[in-house]
Amino acid sequence: MPTVYITTPPEAAETLVETLLEERLAACVNRLPTKSTYRWEGEIHRDEEALLLAKTTAEAYPDLVDRVREIHPHDVPCIERFDEDHVLEPFAEWRDTSVR
């Protein structure tokens, strides 16, 4: 089952988190403050961002990506999928029942 790593401007984080949870595309989303340094259009940028870790299912993952792309303020949002090799079974069961 995947955990999805998403970065976003802090002011957009709450909308993303609430949307993913309300639409049952994620069972849980952890939000952490972070500073991102990256190259964009030939320049180096340094921005305060929110790092989101969304717990979802393989079946819901494509819909989660589509929804994030629809509402994310960046033209090219950072969305990365990490598949778990091991997860506590009760947590996996809870996650699976929490996501549509």
C-alpha distance (Angstrom), angle and dihedral (degrees) to the residues before:
residue distance angle dihedral
M1 . . .
P2 3.77 . .
T3 3.74 134.7 .
V4 3.79 110.3 -158.2
Y5 3.81 119.6 -144.6
I6 3.81 112.1 -151.5
T7 3.79 130.0 171.9
T8 3.79 122.5 -159.6
P9 3.78 141.1 160.6
P10 3.83 107.6 -82.5
E11 3.81 92.6 -116.6
A12 3.84 90.6 59.3
A13 3.81 96.8 45.7
E14 3.81 98.5 86.1
T15 3.80 93.1 52.0
L16 3.80 91.6 48.7
V17 3.80 93.5 47.4
E18 3.81 94.9 46.1
T19 3.81 92.5 46.3
L20 3.80 93.9 50.6
L21 3.80 91.3 48.9
E22 3.82 97.6 41.7
E23 3.80 91.6 49.0
R24 3.82 90.2 45.8
L25 3.79 92.8 -122.9
A26 3.81 89.6 129.2
A27 3.78 132.7 28.6
C28 3.80 93.9 -152.9
V29 3.79 136.7 0.7
N30 3.80 122.8 -159.3
R31 3.79 115.2 -154.9
L32 3.79 123.2 -158.1
P33 3.79 130.1 175.1
T34 3.79 113.0 -119.7
K35 3.78 141.8 166.2
S36 3.79 115.2 -128.4
T37 3.79 124.7 -159.1
Y38 3.78 114.6 -169.1
R39 3.77 145.4 147.9
W40 3.82 115.9 -108.4
E41 3.79 126.1 170.2
G42 3.81 92.4 -13.3
E43 3.81 96.5 -50.3
I44 3.78 134.0 96.2
H45 3.80 113.4 -120.3
R46 3.79 129.1 -165.2
D47 3.80 114.0 -162.2
E48 3.76 138.9 168.2
E49 3.80 106.8 -123.1
A50 3.76 142.4 167.5
L51 3.78 117.8 -115.8
L52 3.80 112.2 -147.0
L53 3.81 124.1 -162.8
A54 3.80 108.1 -166.1
K55 3.80 119.6 -166.7
T56 3.80 109.6 -147.7
T57 3.79 142.8 143.6
A58 3.79 129.5 -97.4
E59 3.81 89.0 -113.4
A60 3.82 94.1 53.0
Y61 3.80 95.5 41.5
P62 3.85 97.5 90.0
D63 3.82 91.4 49.8
L64 3.82 90.8 47.1
V65 3.81 90.6 52.9
D66 3.81 92.0 47.7
R67 3.81 91.7 49.7
V68 3.80 94.4 47.2
R69 3.80 89.9 50.0
E70 3.82 90.1 51.0
I71 3.80 96.5 53.3
H72 3.83 104.3 25.3
P73 3.83 112.2 109.3
H74 3.83 94.4 -137.5
D75 3.79 123.8 83.1
V76 3.81 89.5 -138.1
P77 3.81 108.6 30.3
C78 3.79 121.4 -167.5
I79 3.82 106.1 -112.8
E80 3.80 116.6 162.5
R81 3.79 128.5 172.3
F82 3.79 123.3 -143.1
D83 3.79 117.2 -171.7
E84 3.79 117.4 -149.7
D85 3.76 122.0 -127.7
H86 3.77 93.4 -169.5
V87 3.77 131.4 18.8
L88 3.78 132.0 165.2
E89 3.82 104.8 -93.3
P90 3.84 96.8 -133.3
F91 3.82 89.2 52.0
A92 3.81 91.3 49.1
E93 3.81 90.7 50.4
W94 3.81 92.1 49.5
R95 3.80 91.6 48.1
D96 3.79 92.6 48.7
T97 3.81 92.5 51.8
S98 3.81 92.2 45.7
V99 3.81 95.6 54.7
R100 3.79 119.7 69.2
